[in-house]
């Protein structure tokens, strides 16, 4: 039988495993599948956690991560890369070497970098040395960097923004650190203006100008995995040929649905997982 449709777009996710299933690699696989893309995964670290607590983090040896990425690249046509938790500077160095090699062959390869600082229950997933390495070696490779409010503040060594002016200034300041595009996520941003409090607003700063993506703020107790999901949804859209703005809009719409339907899972009283397959069940 002749194949007429294009091959399924492959997203390479390089991230940590969340044994509780809501975030990290597990969220990335579900998100890519929900977008009709195919996730190949290089695991950087294994975490032991649940909705309440991060209990242990074991970063894999960099050689192991190197072997996974090599095997994936030899066997699959990568259309976009998503980086989540990297685990150690040695792993990040190995990832950078692979990304540079991939970009030599595919100069336009989309690379979405979600800088992961903490688990949503609060435990630390990235240390300061790794944070410095992001600025130095990963920022220049990012097609898009997707920090939340706290991660942006940490990168800039500033207090988290409390006004929309400060929020915008931080997005611009990050973009000026040699990054092509920054999507500063507004989920943690609580405006002092009561009207603005009704919305969760993400700000994209890119060469074409600033754009806002605004959604009604949902009052849900489950949001574990939402950062990983947004970044992978964007990577899946880019892998399928969407523009950056189209891919962000599609991923935002998807995550709004996954958050809104998280209660259907009924898995944790707080900080539970979002519902990746709310369109199916
Ligand atoms: N990556 C891993 C392995 C994690 O365990 C977590 C959170 O627990 C994250 C990333 C970040 O999750 P979120 O998408 O909630 O920001």
Boltz pocket constraint, residues with backbone or C-beta under 6 A from the ligand:
constraints:
  - pocket:
      binder: B
      contacts: [[A, 15], [A, 16], [A, 17], [A, 18], [A, 23], [A, 24], [A, 25], [A, 45], [A, 47], [A, 49], [A, 84], [A, 85], [A, 116], [A, 118], [A, 119], [A, 120], [A, 121], [A, 223], [A, 224], [A, 225], [A, 226], [A, 227], [A, 228], [A, 229]]
      max_distance: 6.0
